[in-house]
Amino acid sequence: MDVETVGQVYSVRSRCRKTMDKPLQQFRIAEIEVSKGNTNDKIVGFFRFESPARGKPGPVLVIIAEITSTLYAYERLLDCLNQAAEQTRQLMTDVAQDPLTRFEKLVQRLNESIAAFTASEGSAVSWRRVNLFVMEFSEGHLCLSGTGHVMNMFLQKQADGSFRAFDLFGSLEQPDETDPRKPFSSIICGDMNIGDILFIGSTNFERLRSELKIKERLTSIPTVSAALEIKQDLEKRHIPDDFMAAAITCTEMKLPQPLPTPTPEVKKETSTSSIEKLVEQEKEADNHLGPSTAPTKEIIAIKDKIVTLFKKVSGLVSLPQARSSSAIKDPVTLTGLRGMNAGHGSAFKRKHKLIIGIACVAIILSISGYAYWKRAQRITAEIASWNSQFDSATDQRNRAESDLTYGNEPKAKSEIASAEQALNTLPTNTPERKAKIEKLQNEVRDLKERLKRIVKLDAAELINLPPNAAAGSLAAPVLDKDSAYAVDNATHQILKITLSTKNTKQIQLPTNAGKIISGTVGKDTILFATEDGQLFSLNKATDLVKSLTWAGVSSTADITLYASRLYSLDPVQSKIMRYTGSASEFGSGTSYIKAGSAQLNDAVAISIDSNVYVLKSSGQLVQYFQGAEAGFNLAQIDPPARSASGMWTDVDVPLIAITDPADRRVLVYDKSGQLRAQLNAPQFLAPKDIFGDYSNKRLLVVDGNRLLLVPMP
């Protein structure tokens, strides 16, 4: 199986079983069609047949065709195929049977119809020009058959919410020459679960896979929206070609829920404690909302001063009246007092004094009231603004915690930064405010530490070369079940450690062996490669070392085995080479990367699952799919990665481990690029290479001239 095929995911028959406890599923299909071709040199078409079955979503039959010819014979071929598909589908719609069995009958009828057409057609059909595939989606199953090649990407949703991309159609076995009597020669059938997405399109989508960001759009926004964005992006480019594609996703079918039965209200007896609690909550709400409903101490003090002032002024105004109330009884004194006026009355009488006093009081009250009102407004606005800003920071902190829980780390970082900015601008002019701000700041700092995902652990030392060994002598760590391997280039030996007993066996390399830089695990052997292109195999059972012929290799930085093929990273020539091996040699290889502009001069490591991952010394990780660069980026971490030297992942392993010697750590990401852990150990000095065993949750790390066994979190 080639590196891009999906043989591990889909089998011919074993997984095509109906699960009774699965939720009801339906398929949503979003089509993309852009016609910008200047010449009619090909036929592209997408045909869909749907029908309900017994009250449930029925099978959906899809045919996609791309024919590099416009002869009338090919149009008649498509008409014949569509007519046969429609008739067969109607006959089998209400027949309850296994999806694979139904699809086999459908394919048989299509083959018979095409065979009859080619026998009666006067014009010869060149099958090399024909790319034709038929698919049926039913009850969470996908069955597929076809001939030729079209662009496709199957995005399988993982348990953690990430997606893995596969070349689904690459698993379909096809003969070198198409038999016109049986063009649909093989079938694959497997599960398509809720959240899985299949993108199929004409072959011209291949060269635009990365530019259109097909995978990123399909996995981040709804399928219909993603298809619309891809179509709009294509139209803006004005490419003189015709594009046809469809995005098909499996979703859960939501059934209408019965209305809940209303329950009679039950009156509950109140209690003194509940009333007291209500009063306390009301007081707390009043204090929080502002002085308009609960005046602050400052406002109450101002009010008390005004009342006191008013009482004093009122006392001064009433003073003449109080004095005049004590009548003078002595006639002589009274006569003397009258004589002093000499017949002239007083111009400043008690009435005038009273009016002036009242006016003064009114002026004082007006000024004081206005000052009180303005100050109350200012205090109210300040309190409301402080509470609003604090509440906003609290909400941002809560949203950050929620985003962190559900793995949306970029959004969590943004919310934390906004919360910190808001808290830094809040005044701390009262002890209560200072305490509230400090508490929220501590919670935000805790979230930042969680974002770093630092895991501290202890590493067990397996090997430590003598102090006189040259720096970098220990290399090529390999972990296989209960055995760990590494190469001591100072003594030209392979070191084999049995983990259960801690025993170390020294196996001599050939005298002509150069500097070993990488190792990988095969079925029966461990392969080791030198930096100048030599290849050696170590038999696991006999521990015998043998030199292998490796044609046309002059340099390599890392090797890995996948599906019985050897992949070599060559930074000098900016290439990834792929070799098919036999018992004693690996023949001349082929270039894996299709584009000739790949920049791999700073690449340091390579790993493969169904995708090819290339690590660069800067810490950048590049993903390739079907030989083309796919849109993939590692999330930003704190502190940022300054260097990278080694990497490990494998098939069915959801993690990617990277050594960062500059910051003395091992970074563990998931395959969506999100950070899962920063592994720190007191034994780490400068970890430079790594190999893993996911089933036993452990990592083998070369750190300087020491070999460490590290538990995997």
C-alpha positions as CSV (number, residue, x, y, z in Angstrom):
1,M,0.0,0.0,0.0
2,D,1.3,3.4,-0.9
3,V,1.9,6.0,1.8
4,E,-1.2,8.1,0.9
5,T,-3.7,5.2,0.7
6,V,-6.1,4.4,3.5
7,G,-5.9,0.6,3.7
8,Q,-5.9,0.7,7.5
9,V,-9.1,2.6,7.6
10,Y,-11.3,0.8,5.0
11,S,-11.5,-2.9,4.5
12,V,-13.5,-4.8,1.8
13,R,-16.1,-6.3,4.0
14,S,-15.2,-6.6,7.6
15,R,-16.4,-3.2,8.8
16,C,-19.6,-3.0,6.7
17,R,-21.9,-3.9,9.6
18,K,-24.9,-2.1,10.9
19,T,-24.7,-0.9,14.5
20,M,-28.1,-0.8,16.1
21,D,-27.3,1.8,18.7
22,K,-26.0,4.4,16.3
23,P,-28.0,7.6,16.0
24,L,-29.9,8.2,12.8
25,Q,-27.6,9.6,10.2
26,Q,-28.0,11.6,7.1
27,F,-25.6,12.9,4.4
28,R,-25.3,16.5,3.3
29,I,-23.8,17.2,-0.1
30,A,-22.5,20.7,-1.1
31,E,-21.6,21.0,-4.8
32,I,-19.0,23.3,-6.3
33,E,-19.1,24.2,-10.0
34,V,-17.0,26.9,-11.7
35,S,-17.1,27.2,-15.5
36,K,-14.2,29.3,-16.7
37,G,-12.9,27.1,-19.5
38,N,-12.1,28.8,-22.8
39,T,-12.3,25.6,-24.8
40,N,-14.6,22.5,-24.5
41,D,-11.9,19.9,-24.3
42,K,-13.4,17.7,-21.5
43,I,-16.6,16.6,-19.9
44,V,-17.1,16.9,-16.1
45,G,-20.2,15.9,-14.3
46,F,-21.6,15.2,-10.9
47,F,-24.8,13.2,-10.6
48,R,-26.8,12.5,-7.5
49,F,-29.7,10.1,-6.9
50,E,-31.7,10.3,-3.6
51,S,-34.8,8.6,-2.3
52,P,-36.3,7.9,1.1
53,A,-36.6,4.4,2.4
54,R,-39.3,3.3,4.9
55,G,-39.5,6.7,6.6
56,K,-35.7,7.0,7.0
57,P,-33.0,8.7,4.9
58,G,-32.5,6.4,2.0
59,P,-29.3,5.5,0.1
60,V,-27.6,8.4,-1.8
61,L,-26.1,7.3,-5.0
62,V,-23.4,9.6,-6.5
63,I,-21.5,9.4,-9.8
64,I,-18.6,11.7,-10.6
65,A,-17.1,11.8,-14.1
66,E,-14.2,13.6,-15.7
67,I,-13.5,12.7,-19.4
68,T,-10.8,14.4,-21.4
69,S,-12.7,14.3,-24.6
70,T,-16.0,15.8,-25.9
71,L,-16.9,13.1,-28.4
72,Y,-20.6,12.3,-28.6
73,A,-19.7,8.7,-27.7
74,Y,-18.6,9.7,-24.2
75,E,-21.8,11.7,-23.6
76,R,-23.8,8.7,-24.6
77,L,-21.7,6.6,-22.2
78,L,-22.7,8.9,-19.3
79,D,-26.4,8.8,-20.4
80,C,-26.3,5.0,-20.4
81,L,-24.6,4.9,-17.0
82,N,-27.1,7.4,-15.4
83,Q,-30.1,5.5,-16.9
84,A,-28.8,2.2,-15.5
85,A,-28.1,3.7,-12.1
86,E,-31.6,5.2,-11.9
87,Q,-33.4,1.9,-12.9
88,T,-31.3,-0.2,-10.5
89,R,-31.7,2.2,-7.7
90,Q,-35.5,2.3,-8.0
91,L,-35.6,-1.5,-8.0
92,M,-33.5,-1.8,-4.8
93,T,-34.7,1.2,-2.8
94,D,-37.2,-0.8,-0.6
95,V,-35.1,-4.0,-0.5
96,A,-33.7,-4.5,3.1
97,Q,-30.2,-5.9,2.6
98,D,-26.6,-5.4,3.6
99,P,-25.2,-2.2,2.1
100,L,-22.3,-4.0,0.5
101,T,-24.6,-6.6,-1.1
102,R,-26.8,-3.9,-2.5
103,F,-23.9,-2.0,-3.9
104,E,-22.4,-5.2,-5.5
105,K,-25.7,-5.8,-7.3
106,L,-25.7,-2.1,-8.4
107,V,-22.1,-2.3,-9.7
108,Q,-22.9,-5.6,-11.5
109,R,-25.9,-3.9,-13.3
110,L,-23.7,-0.9,-14.2
111,N,-21.0,-3.1,-15.6
112,E,-23.5,-5.1,-17.7
113,S,-25.0,-1.8,-19.0
114,I,-21.6,-0.4,-20.0
115,A,-20.5,-3.7,-21.6
116,A,-23.7,-3.7,-23.7
117,F,-23.1,0.0,-24.7
118,T,-19.4,-0.5,-25.7
119,A,-20.4,-3.6,-27.8
120,S,-23.0,-1.7,-29.7
121,E,-21.2,1.7,-30.0
122,G,-19.5,2.3,-33.3
123,S,-16.9,4.7,-31.9
124,A,-14.1,3.2,-29.8
125,V,-14.0,4.3,-26.1
126,S,-10.5,5.1,-24.9
127,W,-10.6,4.3,-21.2
128,R,-7.4,6.1,-20.5
129,R,-9.4,9.3,-21.0
130,V,-12.1,8.3,-18.6
131,N,-12.2,9.0,-14.9
132,L,-15.4,7.5,-13.5
133,F,-16.4,6.7,-10.0
134,V,-19.7,5.6,-8.4
135,M,-20.4,5.8,-4.6
136,E,-23.4,5.0,-2.4
137,F,-23.9,6.4,1.1
138,S,-26.3,4.6,3.3
139,E,-26.9,4.3,7.1
140,G,-23.4,5.4,8.0
141,H,-21.7,3.3,5.3
142,L,-19.8,4.3,2.2
143,C,-19.3,2.0,-0.8
144,L,-17.0,2.9,-3.7
145,S,-16.0,1.6,-7.1
146,G,-14.5,3.3,-10.2
147,T,-11.8,3.6,-12.8
148,G,-9.2,6.2,-13.4
149,H,-8.3,9.0,-11.0
150,V,-10.0,12.1,-9.5
151,M,-8.9,14.4,-6.6
152,N,-10.3,13.2,-3.3
153,M,-9.7,13.8,0.4
154,F,-11.4,11.7,3.1
155,L,-11.3,13.6,6.5
156,Q,-11.9,11.1,9.3
157,K,-13.0,12.8,12.6
158,Q,-11.0,11.6,15.6
159,A,-12.1,11.2,19.2
160,D,-10.4,14.5,20.2
161,G,-12.2,16.4,17.5
162,S,-9.3,16.6,15.1
163,F,-9.3,15.2,11.5
164,R,-7.0,12.8,9.7
165,A,-6.8,13.1,5.9
166,F,-6.6,10.0,3.6
167,D,-6.6,9.3,-0.1
168,L,-9.7,7.1,0.0
169,F,-9.7,6.4,-3.8
170,G,-6.1,5.3,-3.7
171,S,-7.1,2.2,-1.8
172,L,-9.2,1.0,-4.7
173,E,-7.3,-1.7,-6.6
174,Q,-7.4,-1.0,-10.4
175,P,-5.8,-3.0,-13.2
176,D,-3.3,-1.4,-15.5
177,E,-5.7,-1.7,-18.4
178,T,-9.5,-1.2,-18.0
179,D,-11.6,-4.1,-19.1
180,P,-14.5,-2.6,-21.1
181,R,-16.7,-5.5,-20.1
182,K,-16.1,-4.8,-16.4
183,P,-14.8,-1.2,-15.9
184,F,-15.8,-1.3,-12.2
185,S,-13.5,-4.1,-11.2
186,S,-13.2,-3.7,-7.5
187,I,-15.2,-2.4,-4.5
188,I,-14.3,-1.0,-1.1
189,C,-16.9,-0.5,1.6
190,G,-16.6,0.9,5.1
191,D,-18.0,3.2,7.8
192,M,-18.6,6.9,7.4
193,N,-19.4,8.1,10.8
194,I,-20.9,11.4,12.1
195,G,-18.4,14.2,11.5
196,D,-16.5,12.5,8.6
197,I,-16.1,14.5,5.4
198,L,-15.4,13.4,1.9
199,F,-14.2,15.9,-0.7
200,I,-14.2,14.7,-4.4
201,G,-13.5,16.8,-7.4
202,S,-11.9,17.1,-10.8
203,T,-8.2,16.5,-11.1
204,N,-7.4,20.2,-11.5
205,F,-8.2,20.6,-7.8
206,E,-4.9,18.7,-7.1
207,R,-2.6,21.7,-7.8
208,L,-4.8,24.1,-5.8
209,R,-5.3,21.9,-2.7
210,S,-3.1,24.1,-0.5
211,E,-3.9,27.4,-2.0
212,L,-7.7,26.9,-1.6
213,K,-7.1,25.6,2.0
214,I,-9.6,22.9,1.4
215,K,-8.8,20.8,4.5
216,E,-8.7,23.9,6.8
217,R,-12.1,25.2,5.6
218,L,-13.9,21.8,5.7
219,T,-12.7,21.1,9.2
220,S,-13.3,24.6,10.7
221,I,-16.6,25.8,9.3
222,P,-19.9,24.1,8.1
223,T,-19.6,22.2,4.9
224,V,-21.9,24.3,2.9
225,S,-20.1,27.5,4.0
226,A,-16.7,25.9,3.2
227,A,-17.9,24.9,-0.3
228,L,-19.2,28.4,-0.9
229,E,-15.9,29.9,0.2
230,I,-13.9,27.5,-2.1
231,K,-16.2,28.4,-5.0
232,Q,-15.8,32.1,-4.5
233,D,-12.0,31.7,-4.1
234,L,-11.9,29.9,-7.4
235,E,-14.0,32.5,-9.2
236,K,-11.7,35.3,-8.0
237,R,-8.6,33.5,-9.5
238,H,-10.2,33.5,-13.1
239,I,-8.4,30.3,-14.0
240,P,-9.4,29.3,-17.6
241,D,-10.7,25.8,-16.7
242,D,-13.8,24.0,-15.6
243,F,-14.0,22.8,-12.0
244,M,-16.4,20.3,-10.5
245,A,-16.4,19.1,-6.9
246,A,-18.6,18.1,-4.0
247,A,-18.1,18.0,-0.2
248,I,-20.1,15.2,1.5
249,T,-20.5,15.1,5.3
250,C,-22.2,12.7,7.6
251,T,-24.4,14.4,10.2
252,E,-26.7,13.3,12.9
253,M,-30.4,13.6,11.9
254,K,-32.3,15.5,14.6
255,L,-35.7,14.1,15.3
256,P,-38.5,16.4,16.7
257,Q,-38.7,16.1,20.5
258,P,-42.1,15.6,22.2
259,L,-43.4,18.5,24.1
260,P,-42.8,18.1,27.9
261,T,-45.9,17.4,30.0
262,P,-46.6,20.5,32.2
263,T,-46.3,19.8,35.9
264,P,-48.6,21.6,38.4
265,E,-46.9,24.3,40.4
266,V,-46.3,23.4,44.0
267,K,-46.3,26.2,46.4
268,K,-43.4,26.1,48.8
269,E,-43.6,27.4,52.3
270,T,-41.4,30.3,53.0
271,S,-39.1,30.4,56.0
272,T,-37.3,33.1,58.0
273,S,-34.0,31.9,56.7
274,S,-35.0,32.2,53.0
275,I,-36.3,35.7,53.6
276,E,-33.1,36.7,55.3
277,K,-31.1,35.3,52.4
278,L,-33.2,37.3,50.0
279,V,-32.6,40.5,51.9
280,E,-28.9,39.9,51.9
281,Q,-28.9,39.2,48.2
282,E,-30.9,42.4,47.6
283,K,-28.4,44.5,49.7
284,E,-25.5,43.0,47.7
285,A,-27.2,43.7,44.4
286,D,-27.9,47.3,45.5
287,N,-24.3,47.9,46.5
288,H,-23.1,46.5,43.2
289,L,-25.5,48.3,40.9
290,G,-24.8,51.8,42.1
291,P,-25.6,54.6,44.4
292,S,-28.8,55.4,42.6
293,T,-30.5,52.6,44.6
294,A,-28.1,52.3,47.5
295,P,-26.3,55.6,48.3
296,T,-22.6,55.3,49.2
297,K,-21.1,56.5,52.5
298,E,-19.7,59.6,50.8
299,I,-23.1,60.6,49.4
300,I,-24.8,60.0,52.8
301,A,-22.1,62.2,54.5
302,I,-22.7,65.0,52.1
303,K,-26.5,64.8,52.7
304,D,-26.0,64.9,56.5
305,K,-23.8,68.1,56.2
306,I,-26.5,69.8,54.1
307,V,-29.2,69.0,56.6
308,T,-27.1,70.4,59.5
309,L,-26.4,73.6,57.5
310,F,-30.1,74.0,56.8
311,K,-30.9,73.7,60.5
312,K,-28.3,76.3,61.4
313,V,-29.6,78.8,58.9
314,S,-33.2,78.2,59.9
315,G,-32.1,78.9,63.5
316,L,-30.6,82.3,62.5
317,V,-33.7,83.3,60.6
318,S,-36.0,82.6,63.5
319,L,-33.8,84.4,66.0
320,P,-35.5,88.0,65.7
321,Q,-38.9,86.4,66.1
322,A,-37.8,84.7,69.3
323,R,-36.4,87.9,70.7
324,S,-39.6,89.9,69.9
325,S,-41.7,87.4,71.7
326,S,-40.4,88.6,75.1
327,A,-42.6,91.8,75.4
328,I,-41.2,94.8,77.3
329,K,-43.4,95.5,80.3
330,D,-41.8,98.7,81.6
331,P,-43.7,101.8,80.2
332,V,-40.8,104.2,81.0
333,T,-38.4,102.0,79.1
334,L,-40.8,101.6,76.2
335,T,-41.3,105.4,76.0
336,G,-37.5,106.0,76.0
337,L,-37.0,103.5,73.3
338,R,-39.6,105.1,71.1
339,G,-38.0,108.5,71.7
340,M,-34.7,107.3,70.3
341,N,-36.3,107.0,66.8
342,A,-37.2,110.7,66.8
343,G,-40.4,110.0,65.0
344,H,-38.6,107.9,62.2
345,G,-39.6,104.2,61.6
346,S,-36.9,101.4,61.0
347,A,-36.3,100.5,57.3
348,F,-35.0,97.0,58.1
349,K,-38.0,95.4,59.6
350,R,-38.4,91.9,60.8
351,K,-40.4,91.0,57.6
352,H,-37.5,92.1,55.4
353,K,-35.0,90.1,57.5
354,L,-37.2,87.1,57.1
355,I,-37.3,87.4,53.3
356,I,-33.6,87.9,53.0
357,G,-33.0,84.9,55.3
358,I,-35.2,82.7,53.3
359,A,-33.6,83.8,50.1
360,C,-30.1,83.0,51.5
361,V,-31.3,79.6,52.6
362,A,-32.8,78.9,49.2
363,I,-29.5,80.0,47.4
364,I,-27.4,77.8,49.8
365,L,-29.7,74.9,49.3
366,S,-29.7,75.3,45.5
367,I,-25.9,75.4,45.4
368,S,-25.5,72.5,47.8
369,G,-28.2,70.5,46.0
370,Y,-26.6,71.0,42.7
371,A,-23.2,70.1,44.0
372,Y,-24.7,67.0,45.7
373,W,-26.4,66.0,42.5
374,K,-23.3,66.4,40.4
375,R,-21.1,64.6,42.8
376,A,-23.7,61.8,43.1
377,Q,-23.8,61.5,39.4
378,R,-20.0,61.4,39.1
379,I,-19.7,58.7,41.8
380,T,-22.5,56.7,40.3
381,A,-20.9,56.8,36.8
382,E,-17.5,55.9,38.2
383,I,-18.9,52.9,40.2
384,A,-20.9,51.7,37.2
385,S,-17.8,52.0,34.9
386,W,-15.6,50.1,37.3
387,N,-18.2,47.4,37.8
388,S,-18.8,47.1,34.1
389,Q,-15.0,46.8,33.3
390,F,-14.5,44.3,36.1
391,D,-17.5,42.2,35.0
392,S,-16.2,42.2,31.4
393,A,-12.8,40.9,32.6
394,T,-14.5,38.2,34.7
395,D,-16.5,37.1,31.6
396,Q,-13.3,37.0,29.5
397,R,-11.7,34.9,32.1
398,N,-14.7,32.5,32.2
399,R,-14.7,32.2,28.4
400,A,-11.0,31.6,28.4
401,E,-11.5,28.7,30.8
402,S,-14.3,27.3,28.6
403,D,-12.2,27.6,25.4
404,L,-9.3,25.9,27.2
405,T,-11.5,23.0,28.3
406,Y,-12.7,22.4,24.8
407,G,-9.3,22.7,23.2
408,N,-9.7,26.1,21.5
409,E,-6.4,27.4,22.7
410,P,-6.0,30.4,20.3
411,K,-9.3,31.8,21.5
412,A,-8.4,31.2,25.1
413,K,-5.1,33.1,24.7
414,S,-7.0,36.1,23.2
415,E,-9.5,36.1,26.0
416,I,-6.8,36.0,28.7
417,A,-4.9,38.9,27.0
418,S,-8.1,41.0,27.0
419,A,-8.8,40.2,30.6
420,E,-5.3,41.1,31.7
421,Q,-5.5,44.4,29.8
422,A,-8.8,45.3,31.4
423,L,-7.5,44.4,34.9
424,N,-4.3,46.5,34.5
425,T,-6.4,49.7,33.8
426,L,-8.8,49.3,36.8
427,P,-8.1,51.6,39.8
428,T,-7.5,50.0,43.2
429,N,-8.5,53.0,45.4
430,T,-10.3,50.9,48.0
431,P,-9.3,47.7,49.8
432,E,-12.4,45.9,48.5
433,R,-11.5,46.7,44.9
434,K,-7.9,45.8,45.3
435,A,-8.8,42.4,46.8
436,K,-11.3,41.6,43.9
437,I,-8.7,42.6,41.3
438,E,-5.9,40.5,42.9
439,K,-8.2,37.5,43.1
440,L,-9.1,37.7,39.4
441,Q,-5.5,38.2,38.4
442,N,-4.5,35.1,40.2
443,E,-7.2,33.1,38.4
444,V,-6.0,34.5,35.0
445,R,-2.4,33.5,35.9
446,D,-3.5,30.0,36.6
447,L,-5.1,29.8,33.2
448,K,-1.9,31.0,31.6
449,E,0.0,28.2,33.3
450,R,-2.5,25.7,32.1
451,L,-2.1,27.0,28.6
452,K,1.7,26.3,28.9
453,R,0.8,22.6,29.7
454,I,4.1,22.1,31.5
455,V,4.5,18.5,32.7
456,K,7.4,17.8,35.1
457,L,8.6,14.2,35.3
458,D,11.6,12.0,36.0
459,A,13.6,10.2,33.3
460,A,15.4,6.9,33.8
461,E,19.0,6.8,32.5
462,L,19.8,3.7,30.4
463,I,23.2,4.6,29.0
464,N,25.8,7.2,29.7
465,L,28.9,7.1,27.5
466,P,32.3,7.7,29.1
467,P,33.4,11.4,29.6
468,N,36.1,11.0,26.9
469,A,33.6,10.2,24.2
470,A,33.2,12.9,21.6
471,A,30.1,15.1,21.8
472,G,27.3,13.7,19.7
473,S,28.7,10.1,19.7
474,L,25.3,8.6,20.8
475,A,22.7,8.6,18.1
476,A,19.8,6.8,16.3
477,P,17.5,5.8,19.2
478,V,15.0,3.0,18.4
479,L,12.4,1.5,20.7
480,D,10.9,-1.9,19.8
481,K,8.7,-3.6,22.4
482,D,11.0,-4.5,25.4
483,S,14.2,-3.6,23.6
484,A,15.9,-0.2,23.2
485,Y,18.6,0.5,20.6
486,A,21.1,3.3,20.0
487,V,24.5,3.6,18.2
488,D,27.8,4.6,19.8
489,N,29.7,6.1,16.9
490,A,32.8,6.5,19.1
491,T,33.2,2.7,19.3
492,H,31.2,1.7,16.1
493,Q,28.8,-0.3,18.2
494,I,25.1,-0.9,18.3
495,L,23.9,-0.9,22.0
496,K,20.9,-3.1,22.7
497,I,19.2,-2.7,26.1
498,T,16.7,-5.1,27.4
499,L,14.3,-2.9,29.4
500,S,13.0,-5.5,31.7
501,T,16.5,-6.6,33.0
502,K,18.5,-3.4,32.1
503,N,21.1,-5.6,30.5
504,T,23.1,-4.0,27.6
505,K,24.5,-5.9,24.7
506,Q,27.2,-4.4,22.4
507,I,27.0,-5.4,18.7
508,Q,29.9,-4.4,16.5
509,L,29.3,-2.5,13.2
510,P,31.3,-3.2,10.1
511,T,34.7,-1.4,10.1
512,N,33.8,0.6,7.0
513,A,30.6,2.0,8.6
514,G,30.4,5.8,8.6
515,K,28.7,7.9,11.2
516,I,25.2,6.5,12.0
517,I,22.6,9.3,12.2
518,S,19.2,7.6,12.1
519,G,17.4,4.3,12.8
520,T,14.0,2.9,12.1
521,V,12.0,-0.3,12.9
522,G,11.1,-2.9,10.3
523,K,9.2,-6.2,10.7
524,D,12.2,-8.4,11.4
525,T,15.1,-5.9,11.4
526,I,16.3,-2.6,12.7
527,L,17.7,-0.3,9.9
528,F,20.5,2.2,10.5
529,A,21.6,4.8,8.0
530,T,24.8,6.9,7.9
531,E,25.0,10.5,6.9
532,D,26.9,9.6,3.6
533,G,24.2,7.1,2.5
534,Q,25.2,3.7,3.9
535,L,22.5,1.3,5.1
536,F,22.8,-1.5,7.7
537,S,20.2,-4.0,9.0
538,L,20.3,-5.6,12.4
539,N,18.3,-8.9,12.7
540,K,16.1,-8.7,15.8
541,A,16.3,-12.4,16.6
542,T,20.0,-13.1,15.8
543,D,21.5,-9.7,16.4
544,L,23.5,-10.1,13.2
545,V,24.5,-6.9,11.2
546,K,24.4,-6.9,7.4
547,S,25.2,-4.2,4.9
548,L,22.5,-3.4,2.4
549,T,22.8,-2.0,-1.1
550,W,21.2,1.4,-1.3
551,A,21.4,2.7,-4.8
552,G,22.0,6.4,-5.7
553,V,22.1,7.8,-2.1
554,S,24.9,10.2,-1.3
555,S,23.5,11.9,1.8
556,T,20.6,11.6,4.2
557,A,19.5,13.3,7.5
558,D,16.8,10.8,8.6
559,I,15.0,7.7,7.5
560,T,11.7,6.0,8.3
561,L,9.9,2.8,7.1
562,Y,6.2,2.9,6.1
563,A,4.3,0.1,4.3
564,S,7.4,-1.8,3.4
565,R,9.0,1.3,1.8
566,L,12.0,3.3,3.0
567,Y,11.7,7.1,3.0
568,S,14.9,9.2,3.1
569,L,15.2,12.9,3.9
570,D,17.9,14.6,1.9
571,P,18.3,18.2,2.9
572,V,21.3,18.7,0.6
573,Q,19.1,18.2,-2.5
574,S,15.8,19.3,-0.8
575,K,14.2,15.9,-1.6
576,I,12.3,13.1,0.0
577,M,13.1,9.9,-1.7
578,R,11.1,6.7,-1.6
579,Y,12.6,3.2,-2.1
580,T,11.1,-0.3,-2.5
581,G,13.3,-2.9,-0.8
582,S,14.0,-6.6,-1.0
583,A,15.9,-8.9,1.3
584,S,19.3,-7.4,0.6
585,E,18.9,-4.1,-1.2
586,F,16.9,-1.0,-1.8
587,G,16.8,-0.1,-5.5
588,S,16.8,3.3,-7.1
589,G,14.2,5.6,-5.5
590,T,11.6,8.0,-6.8
591,S,11.0,11.5,-5.6
592,Y,8.0,11.7,-3.2
593,I,7.4,15.5,-3.4
594,K,5.7,16.5,-6.6
595,A,6.4,20.2,-6.5
596,G,10.0,21.1,-7.3
597,S,10.1,24.2,-5.1
598,A,10.2,22.5,-1.7
599,Q,12.6,24.1,0.7
600,L,14.2,21.4,2.8
601,N,17.7,22.6,3.3
602,D,17.1,23.1,7.0
603,A,15.0,19.9,7.5
604,V,16.2,17.6,10.4
605,A,13.7,14.8,10.7
606,I,10.9,12.9,8.9
607,S,8.0,10.8,10.2
608,I,5.0,9.1,8.4
609,D,1.6,7.9,9.4
610,S,-0.6,8.3,6.3
611,N,0.8,11.8,5.9
612,V,4.5,12.8,5.6
613,Y,5.7,15.2,8.3
614,V,9.0,17.1,7.9
615,L,10.6,18.9,10.8
616,K,12.8,21.9,10.3
617,S,15.5,23.2,12.7
618,S,13.5,26.3,13.4
619,G,10.7,24.3,14.9
620,Q,8.4,24.5,11.9
621,L,6.5,21.3,11.0
622,V,5.5,20.8,7.3
623,Q,2.9,18.2,6.3
624,Y,2.7,16.6,2.9
625,F,-0.3,14.8,1.4
626,Q,0.0,12.9,-1.9
627,G,3.3,14.6,-2.5
628,A,1.9,18.1,-2.1
629,E,2.3,20.4,0.8
630,A,-0.9,20.5,2.9
631,G,-2.0,23.5,5.1
632,F,-0.7,22.6,8.5
633,N,0.8,24.7,11.3
634,L,1.7,24.1,14.9
635,A,0.0,26.3,17.5
636,Q,2.0,29.1,19.2
637,I,3.3,28.1,22.6
638,D,4.7,29.8,25.6
639,P,7.7,30.1,25.5
640,P,8.0,29.8,21.7
641,A,10.1,27.1,20.2
642,R,13.6,28.3,19.3
643,S,15.0,25.1,17.9
644,A,14.1,21.5,17.0
645,S,16.3,18.5,16.3
646,G,14.2,15.2,16.4
647,M,10.7,14.0,15.9
648,W,8.6,10.9,16.3
649,T,5.1,9.7,15.3
650,D,3.6,6.6,13.8
651,V,0.5,5.0,12.3
652,D,-2.5,5.1,14.7
653,V,-0.6,7.4,17.1
654,P,-2.5,10.6,17.7
655,L,0.6,12.5,18.9
656,I,3.8,14.1,17.5
657,A,6.8,14.4,19.8
658,I,9.5,16.9,19.1
659,T,12.8,17.6,20.9
660,D,13.7,21.2,21.7
661,P,17.4,21.2,22.9
662,A,17.5,25.0,23.3
663,D,14.8,25.0,26.0
664,R,15.6,21.6,27.4
665,R,12.2,20.1,26.7
666,V,10.1,17.6,24.7
667,L,7.1,19.1,23.0
668,V,4.0,16.9,22.5
669,Y,1.4,18.0,19.9
670,D,-1.8,16.3,18.6
671,K,-2.2,15.9,14.9
672,S,-4.3,19.0,14.6
673,G,-1.2,21.0,15.7
674,Q,-2.4,21.9,19.2
675,L,0.0,21.6,22.1
676,R,-0.7,18.8,24.6
677,A,2.3,18.9,26.9
678,Q,5.7,20.4,27.5
679,L,7.8,17.6,29.1
680,N,10.4,18.9,31.5
681,A,12.8,16.6,33.4
682,P,15.7,17.5,35.7
683,Q,17.8,15.1,33.7
684,F,17.3,17.1,30.4
685,L,20.3,19.0,29.3
686,A,19.8,19.2,25.5
687,P,17.5,16.5,24.2
688,K,18.3,16.0,20.5
689,D,16.6,12.8,19.2
690,I,13.6,10.8,20.1
691,F,11.7,7.5,19.4
692,G,8.4,6.3,21.0
693,D,6.3,3.4,22.0
694,Y,2.7,4.6,22.3
695,S,1.2,1.3,23.5
696,N,3.5,1.3,26.6
697,K,3.4,5.1,26.9
698,R,7.1,5.8,26.9
699,L,9.7,7.8,24.9
700,L,13.4,7.0,24.2
701,V,15.4,10.3,24.2
702,V,19.1,10.9,23.3
703,D,20.3,13.8,25.5
704,G,24.0,14.5,24.8
705,N,25.7,11.2,25.2
706,R,23.0,9.8,27.5
707,L,20.0,7.6,26.6
708,L,16.9,8.3,28.7
709,L,13.6,6.5,29.1
710,V,10.8,9.1,29.6
711,P,7.2,8.3,30.6
712,M,4.6,9.6,28.1
713,P,1.8,11.6,29.8
